[in-house]
Amino acid sequence: MVDINEISSDNIAAIYLDEDRGEQYIFTRDQLINQLQRVCPEIQKSFDNIFLEEFKNLSSDLSEILPIQFVGYRKAKESNIELLITCGDLLRNSTNTIIAANQTLRSGFRLQSGILLRSVIEMCATVVHLLVKPEDLKKFLADELSSTKSISIADKQVPLFGRIWGVMSNKHIHINSLHADWYPMKEYSDKEEVPASVTLAMLGVSTMILAIVTELTFINEIETPKYWEVIGEGQVKFIPRENSTLSWTEKILKMK
């Protein structure tokens, strides 16, 4: 029980009196600070404990992408190739967005990561669009490209973009019954918690898309591509990988 006399009047946002129950509630102005500085660190510890394996796997996957981006972007800058510089910047921003989505979930925000991850899919689709149609670079820099057009073009090259875009839009962007449930800021205790497990899956899918597009962008810097086959001078073909990652992706995409 906190004595109201111990709280500075300047720090009181509201006071609620429940006369029927004889209760008094004091709402202070430092709730945001307390949430982020006191509560979130404890939630993060629980996440790291419950989802340690998933956390390590995501880190490992992302760590394979970063060297390709580093080397490819540096060479693009040295050669002053505007197209690859632009694509590199989009990919680096996508990487930071995935990291932000990880931290958002890790801090206890169950639903919000999906909004960030959808922008990753959009940025990656834009990169594919620009690589397929480099003449559209000026339109992009002038903010004249449609994201839906980029998704359509990217999906023709990598038949995953359309479904992932649709799932993320339906589940995380467009308001639906999922948003009608309240997910309080609390520690993670159940590995099977639906919002967390779905978001972790989407993080995995988004990281895989980023890997595919990063490899495409800087394929000349990769000795043995995982997702693409070089079939001619300046020509590559996407290789759908029959492994647990894609099987798991399909399972997530089919979730109702």
FIMI-742076 format. One line per 4 residues: number of its first residue (from 1); their letters; for each residue x, y, z of C-alpha. Coordinates in nm, 2 decimals, decimal comma, always signed. Example, Ala and Ser with C-alpha at 12.3 -4.5 7.8 and 13.67 -1.06 7.14 Angstrom:
<recs>
1> as> +1,23:-0,45:+0,78  +1,37:-0,11:+0,71
</recs>
This chain:
<recs>
1> mvdi> +0,00:+0,00:+0,00  +0,14:+0,34:-0,10  +0,07:+0,64:+0,11  -0,05:+0,92:-0,11
5> neis> +0,15:+1,16:+0,10  +0,47:+0,99:-0,02  +0,39:+1,07:-0,38  +0,47:+1,41:-0,52
9> sdni> +0,15:+1,59:-0,64  +0,32:+1,66:-0,96  +0,36:+1,29:-1,02  -0,01:+1,20:-0,98
13> aaiy> -0,19:+1,15:-1,31  -0,52:+1,04:-1,16  -0,69:+0,92:-0,84  -0,98:+0,67:-0,85
17> lded> -1,20:+0,61:-0,55  -1,42:+0,30:-0,53  -1,65:+0,39:-0,24  -1,84:+0,06:-0,25
21> rgeq> -1,52:-0,14:-0,19  -1,34:+0,12:+0,01  -1,05:+0,12:-0,23  -0,83:+0,40:-0,37
25> yift> -0,62:+0,38:-0,68  -0,34:+0,62:-0,75  -0,20:+0,65:-1,11  +0,13:+0,81:-1,13
29> rdql> +0,30:+0,98:-1,43  +0,60:+0,75:-1,44  +0,42:+0,44:-1,56  +0,59:+0,43:-1,90
33> inql> +0,93:+0,47:-1,73  +0,85:+0,20:-1,48  +0,72:-0,03:-1,75  +1,03:-0,01:-1,97
37> qrvc> +1,29:+0,02:-1,70  +1,16:-0,21:-1,43  +0,91:-0,45:-1,58  +1,05:-0,52:-1,92
41> peiq> +1,39:-0,64:-1,80  +1,22:-0,91:-1,59  +1,01:-1,01:-1,89  +1,32:-1,03:-2,11
45> ksfd> +1,48:-1,27:-1,86  +1,18:-1,50:-1,87  +1,18:-1,49:-2,25  +1,55:-1,58:-2,27
49> nifl> +1,48:-1,87:-2,04  +1,16:-2,01:-2,20  +1,26:-1,95:-2,56  +1,63:-1,99:-2,54
53> eefk> +1,66:-2,24:-2,83  +1,44:-2,03:-3,06  +1,63:-1,71:-2,96  +1,97:-1,88:-3,04
57> nlss> +1,84:-2,01:-3,38  +1,71:-1,67:-3,49  +2,05:-1,52:-3,39  +2,24:-1,78:-3,58
61> dlse> +2,03:-1,73:-3,89  +2,06:-1,35:-3,88  +2,44:-1,38:-3,82  +2,48:-1,56:-4,15
65> ilpi> +2,31:-1,27:-4,33  +2,51:-0,99:-4,18  +2,85:-1,08:-4,34  +2,69:-1,09:-4,69
69> qfvg> +2,54:-0,75:-4,64  +2,86:-0,61:-4,50  +3,08:-0,73:-4,79  +2,82:-0,67:-5,06
73> yrka> +2,73:-0,32:-4,95  +3,10:-0,22:-4,91  +3,18:-0,32:-5,26  +2,87:-0,15:-5,40
77> kesn> +2,98:+0,17:-5,23  +3,33:+0,13:-5,36  +3,20:+0,08:-5,72  +2,93:+0,35:-5,67
81> iell> +2,66:+0,12:-5,80  +2,34:+0,32:-5,70  +2,10:+0,02:-5,75  +2,30:-0,21:-5,51
85> itcg> +2,36:+0,07:-5,26  +1,99:+0,14:-5,25  +1,90:-0,23:-5,22  +2,17:-0,27:-4,95
89> dllr> +2,03:+0,01:-4,75  +1,68:-0,15:-4,77  +1,83:-0,48:-4,66  +2,02:-0,32:-4,37
93> nstn> +1,70:-0,15:-4,25  +1,52:-0,48:-4,28  +1,78:-0,64:-4,06  +1,74:-0,37:-3,79
97> tiia> +1,36:-0,41:-3,81  +1,39:-0,78:-3,75  +1,61:-0,71:-3,45  +1,35:-0,45:-3,33
101> anqt> +1,07:-0,71:-3,37  +1,28:-0,96:-3,17  +1,33:-0,71:-2,89  +0,96:-0,61:-2,90
105> lrsg> +0,84:-0,96:-2,84  +1,12:-1,02:-2,59  +1,01:-0,73:-2,39  +0,66:-0,87:-2,35
109> frlq> +0,47:-0,70:-2,64  +0,29:-1,00:-2,79  +0,11:-0,86:-3,09  +0,32:-0,56:-3,20
113> sgil> +0,61:-0,74:-3,37  +0,39:-0,85:-3,67  +0,35:-0,48:-3,77  +0,73:-0,44:-3,79
117> lrsv> +0,78:-0,77:-3,97  +0,53:-0,68:-4,24  +0,75:-0,38:-4,33  +1,04:-0,63:-4,36
121> iemc> +0,85:-0,82:-4,62  +0,76:-0,50:-4,80  +1,12:-0,38:-4,81  +1,25:-0,72:-4,93
125> atvv> +0,99:-0,72:-5,20  +1,10:-0,38:-5,31  +1,45:-0,50:-5,34  +1,35:-0,79:-5,56
129> hllv> +1,14:-0,55:-5,77  +1,43:-0,32:-5,82  +1,67:-0,61:-5,91  +1,42:-0,74:-6,17
133> kped> +1,33:-0,40:-6,30  +1,63:-0,17:-6,23  +1,47:+0,10:-6,45  +1,22:+0,15:-6,17
137> lkkf> +1,49:+0,28:-5,93  +1,41:+0,64:-6,01  +1,04:+0,58:-5,95  +1,13:+0,43:-5,61
141> lade> +1,36:+0,72:-5,51  +1,07:+0,95:-5,61  +0,82:+0,75:-5,39  +0,63:+0,65:-5,70
145> lsst> +0,64:+0,27:-5,65  +0,34:+0,07:-5,52  +0,41:-0,18:-5,25  +0,14:-0,41:-5,38
149> ksis> +0,31:-0,41:-5,73  +0,64:-0,49:-5,56  +0,49:-0,78:-5,38  +0,34:-0,91:-5,70
153> iadk> +0,68:-0,89:-5,88  +0,86:-1,05:-5,59  +0,61:-1,33:-5,57  +0,68:-1,43:-5,93
157> qvpl> +1,05:-1,47:-5,84  +1,00:-1,62:-5,49  +0,66:-1,78:-5,45  +0,63:-1,70:-5,08
161> fgri> +0,59:-1,33:-5,08  +0,22:-1,32:-5,16  +0,12:-1,57:-4,89  +0,34:-1,43:-4,62
165> wgvm> +0,22:-1,07:-4,70  -0,14:-1,19:-4,68  -0,10:-1,38:-4,36  +0,08:-1,09:-4,19
169> snkh> -0,18:-0,84:-4,31  -0,47:-1,05:-4,20  -0,32:-1,15:-3,86  -0,13:-0,84:-3,76
173> ihin> -0,23:-0,53:-3,96  -0,60:-0,56:-4,02  -0,80:-0,55:-3,70  -0,95:-0,89:-3,62
177> slha> -1,06:-1,10:-3,32  -0,69:-1,15:-3,22  -0,68:-0,79:-3,12  -0,99:-0,82:-2,91
181> dwyp> -0,80:-1,03:-2,65  -0,60:-0,85:-2,39  -0,23:-0,95:-2,36  -0,10:-0,79:-2,04
185> mkey> +0,27:-0,72:-2,00  +0,38:-1,02:-1,80  +0,66:-1,27:-1,78  +0,67:-1,56:-2,02
189> sdke> +0,59:-1,89:-1,85  +0,45:-2,12:-2,12  +0,64:-2,23:-2,43  +0,32:-2,30:-2,60
193> evpa> +0,17:-1,95:-2,56  +0,00:-1,89:-2,89  +0,08:-1,52:-2,95  +0,45:-1,57:-2,87
197> svtl> +0,48:-1,90:-3,08  +0,31:-1,74:-3,38  +0,53:-1,43:-3,36  +0,84:-1,64:-3,33
201> amlg> +0,74:-1,83:-3,64  +0,69:-1,51:-3,83  +1,03:-1,39:-3,71  +1,17:-1,71:-3,86
205> vstm> +0,99:-1,67:-4,18  +1,09:-1,30:-4,22  +1,45:-1,38:-4,14  +1,44:-1,65:-4,41
209> ilai> +1,30:-1,40:-4,66  +1,57:-1,16:-4,57  +1,83:-1,43:-4,63  +1,69:-1,52:-4,97
213> vtel> +1,68:-1,15:-5,09  +2,02:-1,07:-4,94  +2,17:-1,36:-5,13  +2,00:-1,25:-5,45
217> tfin> +2,13:-0,89:-5,41  +2,49:-0,98:-5,35  +2,51:-1,32:-5,52  +2,84:-1,23:-5,69
221> eiet> +3,00:-1,22:-5,34  +2,88:-1,57:-5,25  +3,08:-1,88:-5,34  +2,79:-2,13:-5,28
225> pkyw> +2,44:-1,98:-5,28  +2,18:-2,16:-5,08  +1,86:-2,03:-5,24  +1,97:-1,94:-5,59
229> evig> +2,12:-2,12:-5,89  +2,32:-1,93:-6,14  +2,19:-2,04:-6,48  +2,37:-1,79:-6,71
233> egqv> +2,54:-1,46:-6,72  +2,34:-1,23:-6,50  +2,06:-1,49:-6,46  +1,96:-1,68:-6,15
237> kfip> +1,68:-1,92:-6,05  +1,52:-1,95:-5,71  +1,57:-2,30:-5,55  +1,29:-2,39:-5,32
241> rens> +1,46:-2,58:-5,03  +1,29:-2,90:-4,92  +1,39:-2,88:-4,56  +1,24:-2,83:-4,21
245> tlsw> +1,24:-2,45:-4,25  +1,02:-2,45:-4,56  +0,79:-2,72:-4,41  +0,76:-2,52:-4,10
249> teki> +0,69:-2,21:-4,30  +0,41:-2,38:-4,49  +0,25:-2,49:-4,16  +0,25:-2,13:-4,03
253> lkmk> +0,11:-1,99:-4,35  -0,18:-2,23:-4,33  -0,27:-2,13:-3,97  -0,62:-2,00:-3,93
</recs>
